[in-house]
């Protein structure tokens, strides 16, 4: 069994030294921090005023931020691509890096797929963002602003963009608390999903958080050996430990844990894989999302055949596991995780020829 790796043309030079998150802007203030600043301001605002969705920010907000010496916004729109129900953004950061966000239209609203880091340390073989390594964490402001930039129609947020959310635990959880604050956006935490490869220590910490979020585990394999090949950064996290702690989170919060399984023909789609997956999850608060691979430049994975996908699904259903086959969005705009960002980092044509961005929130 051979797991494809990035071709020499797609590979990048080794990552530069990791850097921590950049300084927060106004959107990184929680309510208590805002109240303390607002109390001594000559031009006080309401907390909700910080989250104005307009591209042309209101004058009172700009004046308050200038007084506080805080940037009102820290992301710069650099690229937007649309295809069917998907809209993908590349946002520039103050230090010259960039980050991706995706807006997905559903029948009952809009989902914001947002990033938590610049790059990723875990090196998933099937993921574009893992090819360049980790550059730095995103700040709370950089995380919150992605949601604000994607507009007021957003009613679901998924941390499924670039980066490993639990590897930036403090800023991701801080951003979630800002997003859900009743004085601000008042976003329902039941509409927020953290998608993670599963870092056992952070899963235990998440179990103790009083946040009614949703949890998704990127599983993709049923043995430690294969998972270590597919996700090299997960080699030090035993599969049984990851699954066990995730299910423990589910029991504690009385919620189903979603386990994402990317079917890769000839790699993880055998009858033995199916049997092991059932053994791992049966009896726990679990459901399975089966996915097809979204093509990434320089990687040679194949897309699973319809018949094999259907057979794998039937086996899970017969074992009593809830199963969803997730539709792949954004093939026409390189919406697999990190592709716009990776091309920008490599100085690809996409970044060099970017047109002026269209207005946000239209």
C-alpha positions as CSV (number, residue, x, y, z in Angstrom):
1,X,0.0,0.0,0.0
2,X,1.5,3.3,-1.1
3,X,0.5,6.7,0.1
4,X,1.2,9.4,-2.4
5,X,3.3,12.4,-1.3
6,X,3.8,15.8,-2.8
7,X,5.7,15.9,-6.0
8,X,9.0,17.9,-6.1
9,X,7.3,20.6,-8.1
10,X,4.6,21.0,-5.5
11,X,6.9,20.8,-2.4
12,X,8.1,23.9,-0.7
13,X,11.3,24.7,1.1
14,X,11.4,23.8,4.8
15,X,9.1,26.0,6.9
16,X,10.7,29.0,8.5
17,X,10.7,29.1,12.3
18,X,7.2,29.1,13.8
19,X,5.9,32.4,15.1
20,X,3.1,33.1,17.5
21,X,-0.1,35.0,16.6
22,X,0.2,38.6,15.5
23,X,-1.3,41.3,17.8
24,X,-5.0,41.4,17.9
25,X,-7.2,44.2,16.4
26,X,-10.5,45.5,17.8
27,X,-12.3,42.2,16.9
28,X,-10.0,40.4,19.3
29,X,-11.5,42.2,22.3
30,X,-13.8,40.2,24.5
31,X,-16.7,42.0,26.1
32,X,-14.8,42.6,29.4
33,X,-11.8,44.1,27.6
34,X,-14.0,46.3,25.5
35,X,-16.0,47.6,28.5
36,X,-12.7,48.6,30.3
37,X,-11.5,50.5,27.2
38,X,-15.0,52.0,26.5
39,X,-15.3,53.4,30.0
40,X,-12.5,55.9,29.4
41,X,-13.3,56.6,25.7
42,X,-14.3,60.0,24.5
43,X,-16.5,58.3,21.9
44,X,-18.1,55.3,23.5
45,X,-19.7,52.6,21.4
46,X,-21.9,49.5,21.9
47,X,-19.9,46.2,21.8
48,X,-22.0,45.1,18.8
49,X,-20.7,48.1,16.8
50,X,-17.3,46.5,16.6
51,X,-18.7,43.8,14.3
52,X,-20.1,46.1,11.5
53,X,-20.2,43.9,8.3
54,X,-19.8,46.8,5.9
55,X,-16.7,47.2,3.7
56,X,-16.9,51.0,4.4
57,X,-16.8,51.0,8.2
58,X,-19.0,53.6,10.1
59,X,-17.1,56.7,11.2
60,X,-17.8,56.2,14.9
61,X,-16.2,52.8,14.8
62,X,-13.1,54.2,12.9
63,X,-12.8,57.0,15.4
64,X,-13.1,54.7,18.4
65,X,-10.4,52.4,17.1
66,X,-8.1,55.3,16.2
67,X,-8.4,56.5,19.8
68,X,-7.7,53.0,21.2
69,X,-4.8,52.6,18.7
70,X,-6.4,49.3,17.5
71,X,-6.9,48.4,13.9
72,X,-10.6,48.0,13.2
73,X,-9.8,45.3,10.6
74,X,-6.7,43.3,10.1
75,X,-7.5,41.3,7.0
76,X,-7.1,42.6,3.4
77,X,-9.3,41.0,0.7
78,X,-6.9,39.8,-2.1
79,X,-8.8,37.3,-4.1
80,X,-12.3,36.0,-4.5
81,X,-13.5,33.1,-6.6
82,X,-17.1,31.8,-7.0
83,X,-18.4,28.5,-8.3
84,X,-22.0,27.4,-7.9
85,X,-22.8,27.4,-4.2
86,X,-19.3,28.2,-3.0
87,X,-17.4,31.4,-2.7
88,X,-13.7,31.4,-1.7
89,X,-11.7,34.2,-0.3
90,X,-8.0,34.8,0.1
91,X,-7.2,37.4,2.8
92,X,-3.9,39.1,3.2
93,X,-2.4,39.5,6.7
94,X,-0.3,42.4,8.1
95,X,2.9,40.3,8.0
96,X,2.6,39.4,4.3
97,X,1.1,36.0,4.8
98,X,-2.4,35.1,3.6
99,X,-5.3,32.9,4.9
100,X,-8.3,31.3,3.2
101,X,-12.0,31.4,4.1
102,X,-14.9,29.8,2.2
103,X,-18.6,30.7,2.2
104,X,-20.9,27.8,1.3
105,X,-24.6,28.4,0.5
106,X,-27.0,25.8,1.9
107,X,-30.8,25.5,1.6
108,X,-31.2,26.9,5.1
109,X,-28.4,29.5,5.2
110,X,-24.7,30.0,4.8
111,X,-21.7,28.2,6.3
112,X,-18.4,30.0,6.9
113,X,-15.4,27.6,6.7
114,X,-12.6,29.5,8.4
115,X,-8.9,29.0,9.2
116,X,-7.2,28.9,12.5
117,X,-3.5,29.0,11.5
118,X,-1.2,30.1,8.7
119,X,-0.3,26.6,7.4
120,X,-0.4,23.4,9.4
121,X,2.1,21.3,11.3
122,X,0.5,18.0,10.8
123,X,1.3,17.5,7.1
124,X,-1.8,15.6,5.9
125,X,-0.8,13.9,2.7
126,X,-4.1,14.7,1.0
127,X,-4.3,18.4,2.1
128,X,-2.8,21.4,0.3
129,X,-2.2,23.4,3.5
130,X,-0.1,20.7,5.0
131,X,2.5,21.0,2.2
132,X,4.1,24.2,3.5
133,X,4.3,23.5,7.2
134,X,3.1,25.8,10.0
135,X,4.0,29.5,9.8
136,X,2.1,30.9,12.8
137,X,-1.2,30.9,14.7
138,X,-4.0,33.2,13.8
139,X,-5.0,35.8,16.5
140,X,-8.5,36.0,17.9
141,X,-9.1,39.1,15.7
142,X,-7.9,37.3,12.6
143,X,-10.3,34.4,13.3
144,X,-13.3,36.5,14.2
145,X,-12.8,38.8,11.2
146,X,-13.1,35.9,8.8
147,X,-16.7,35.4,9.9
148,X,-17.5,39.1,9.9
149,X,-16.0,39.5,6.4
150,X,-18.2,36.7,5.0
151,X,-21.3,38.6,6.0
152,X,-24.3,38.6,8.2
153,X,-26.0,35.7,6.3
154,X,-23.6,33.2,8.0
155,X,-25.5,30.9,10.4
156,X,-23.0,28.1,10.7
157,X,-19.2,28.3,11.3
158,X,-16.8,25.4,10.8
159,X,-13.2,25.4,11.7
160,X,-12.2,23.3,8.7
161,X,-10.0,25.7,6.8
162,X,-6.2,26.0,7.1
163,X,-4.6,24.8,10.3
164,X,-5.3,22.5,13.3
165,X,-7.8,24.4,15.6
166,X,-6.7,22.5,18.7
167,X,-3.1,23.4,18.0
168,X,-4.2,27.1,18.5
169,X,-6.5,26.2,21.4
170,X,-6.5,29.5,23.4
171,X,-7.1,31.8,20.4
172,X,-9.8,29.5,18.8
173,X,-11.7,29.1,22.0
174,X,-11.3,32.9,22.7
175,X,-12.6,33.7,19.2
176,X,-15.6,31.4,19.8
177,X,-16.4,33.2,23.0
178,X,-16.3,36.5,21.2
179,X,-18.5,35.2,18.4
180,X,-21.1,33.9,20.9
181,X,-21.2,36.9,23.2
182,X,-24.8,38.1,23.5
183,X,-23.6,41.7,23.6
184,X,-22.0,41.3,20.1
185,X,-22.8,38.9,17.3
186,X,-24.7,36.6,19.6
187,X,-23.8,33.6,17.4
188,X,-25.3,30.3,18.6
189,X,-22.5,27.9,19.6
190,X,-24.7,25.0,18.4
191,X,-23.9,26.3,15.0
192,X,-20.1,26.2,15.5
193,X,-18.0,23.1,14.7
194,X,-14.4,22.4,15.5
195,X,-12.8,20.0,13.1
196,X,-9.6,18.4,14.4
197,X,-7.2,15.5,13.8
198,X,-7.6,14.9,17.6
199,X,-5.0,16.0,20.0
200,X,-5.7,14.0,23.2
201,X,-4.6,16.6,25.8
202,X,-6.7,19.3,24.1
203,X,-9.7,17.0,23.7
204,X,-9.6,16.4,27.4
205,X,-9.5,20.2,28.0
206,X,-12.3,20.7,25.5
207,X,-14.4,18.2,27.5
208,X,-14.4,20.6,30.4
209,X,-15.4,23.7,28.4
210,X,-19.0,24.9,28.9
211,X,-19.6,25.5,25.2
212,X,-22.3,23.7,23.2
213,X,-20.2,23.4,20.1
214,X,-20.0,20.4,17.7
215,X,-16.9,18.2,17.4
216,X,-15.6,16.6,14.2
217,X,-12.6,14.2,14.2
218,X,-10.6,13.8,10.9
219,X,-10.0,10.1,11.2
220,X,-9.3,8.7,7.7
221,X,-7.7,5.5,8.9
222,X,-8.4,2.5,11.2
223,X,-4.8,1.6,12.1
224,X,-2.0,3.7,13.7
225,X,0.4,2.7,10.9
226,X,-1.8,4.0,8.1
227,X,-2.9,7.1,10.0
228,X,0.7,7.9,10.6
229,X,1.3,7.7,6.8
230,X,-1.7,9.9,5.9
231,X,-1.2,12.4,8.8
232,X,2.4,12.3,9.8
233,X,1.9,14.8,12.7
234,X,-0.6,12.5,14.3
235,X,1.9,9.6,14.8
236,X,2.4,10.5,18.5
237,X,-1.4,10.4,19.1
238,X,-2.6,6.8,19.3
239,X,-5.8,6.3,17.3
240,X,-7.6,4.5,20.2
241,X,-6.7,7.4,22.5
242,X,-8.1,10.0,20.0
243,X,-11.3,8.1,19.5
244,X,-11.8,7.4,23.2
245,X,-11.3,11.0,24.3
246,X,-13.6,12.3,21.5
247,X,-16.3,9.9,22.5
248,X,-15.8,10.9,26.1
249,X,-16.4,14.5,25.1
250,X,-19.6,13.4,23.4
251,X,-20.9,11.5,26.4
252,X,-20.1,14.5,28.7
253,X,-21.9,17.0,26.5
254,X,-24.6,14.6,25.3
255,X,-23.7,15.2,21.6
256,X,-22.8,13.0,18.7
257,X,-19.1,13.2,17.5
258,X,-18.7,13.2,13.8
259,X,-15.9,11.1,12.4
260,X,-14.8,12.1,8.9
261,X,-13.4,9.3,6.8
262,X,-11.9,10.3,3.5
263,X,-12.2,7.2,1.3
264,X,-9.0,6.6,-0.7
265,X,-9.2,3.7,-3.2
266,X,-6.7,1.0,-2.5
267,X,-5.6,2.7,0.7
268,X,-8.3,2.7,3.4
269,X,-11.4,1.3,1.7
270,X,-11.0,-2.4,2.2
271,X,-13.4,-4.8,4.0
272,X,-10.9,-5.0,6.9
273,X,-11.0,-1.1,7.2
274,X,-14.7,-1.2,7.4
275,X,-14.7,-3.9,10.1
276,X,-12.1,-1.9,12.2
277,X,-14.0,1.3,11.8
278,X,-17.2,-0.3,13.1
279,X,-15.3,-1.7,16.0
280,X,-13.8,1.7,16.9
281,X,-17.1,3.5,16.9
282,X,-20.0,1.1,17.5
283,X,-21.8,1.8,20.8
284,X,-20.5,5.3,21.2
285,X,-22.1,8.7,20.5
286,X,-20.7,8.7,16.9
287,X,-21.7,9.2,13.3
288,X,-19.6,9.0,10.2
289,X,-19.1,11.4,7.3
290,X,-17.8,9.7,4.3
291,X,-16.0,11.9,1.8
292,X,-14.4,11.8,-1.6
293,X,-11.0,13.3,-2.2
294,X,-10.9,16.9,-3.6
295,X,-8.0,17.0,-6.0
296,X,-4.8,18.8,-4.9
297,X,-2.0,19.9,-7.2
298,X,0.9,17.6,-7.1
299,X,-0.8,14.7,-5.3
300,X,-1.8,11.5,-6.9
301,X,-4.7,10.1,-4.9
302,X,-7.7,8.8,-6.8
303,X,-11.5,9.3,-6.2
304,X,-13.3,6.4,-4.9
305,X,-15.8,4.7,-7.2
306,X,-19.5,5.2,-6.6
307,X,-20.0,1.4,-6.1
308,X,-17.3,1.2,-3.5
309,X,-18.5,4.3,-1.6
310,X,-22.1,2.8,-1.5
311,X,-20.8,-0.5,-0.3
312,X,-18.8,1.1,2.5
313,X,-21.8,3.1,3.5
314,X,-24.1,0.1,3.6
315,X,-21.6,-1.7,5.9
316,X,-21.6,1.2,8.4
317,X,-25.4,1.5,8.3
318,X,-25.8,-2.3,8.8
319,X,-23.7,-1.9,11.9
320,X,-26.0,0.7,13.3
321,X,-23.8,3.7,12.7
322,X,-25.4,6.9,11.3
323,X,-23.7,7.9,8.1
324,X,-23.7,10.9,5.8
325,X,-22.0,11.1,2.5
326,X,-20.7,14.6,2.2
327,X,-21.0,16.4,-1.1
328,X,-17.7,17.9,-2.3
329,X,-18.0,21.7,-2.8
330,X,-15.8,24.0,-4.7
331,X,-14.0,21.7,-7.2
332,X,-14.2,24.6,-9.7
333,X,-12.4,27.1,-7.5
334,X,-9.6,24.9,-5.9
335,X,-11.6,24.8,-2.7
336,X,-9.7,21.9,-1.2
337,X,-8.1,23.1,2.0
338,X,-5.3,25.6,1.3
339,X,-5.0,25.6,-2.4
340,X,-5.4,29.3,-3.0
341,X,-3.1,30.0,0.0
342,X,-0.5,27.5,-1.1
343,X,-0.3,29.0,-4.6
344,X,0.0,32.5,-3.1
345,X,2.8,31.4,-0.8
346,X,4.6,29.8,-3.8
347,X,4.2,33.0,-5.8
348,X,1.9,31.2,-8.2
349,X,0.0,32.9,-11.1
350,X,-3.1,33.1,-9.0
351,X,-1.6,35.5,-6.5
352,X,0.3,37.6,-9.1
353,X,-2.8,38.2,-11.3
354,X,-5.4,38.8,-8.6
355,X,-8.0,41.2,-9.7
356,X,-9.4,43.9,-7.5
357,X,-11.6,42.2,-4.9
358,X,-15.4,42.6,-5.2
359,X,-17.2,44.3,-2.3
360,X,-17.9,42.1,0.7
361,X,-21.3,41.3,2.0
362,X,-23.2,41.6,-1.2
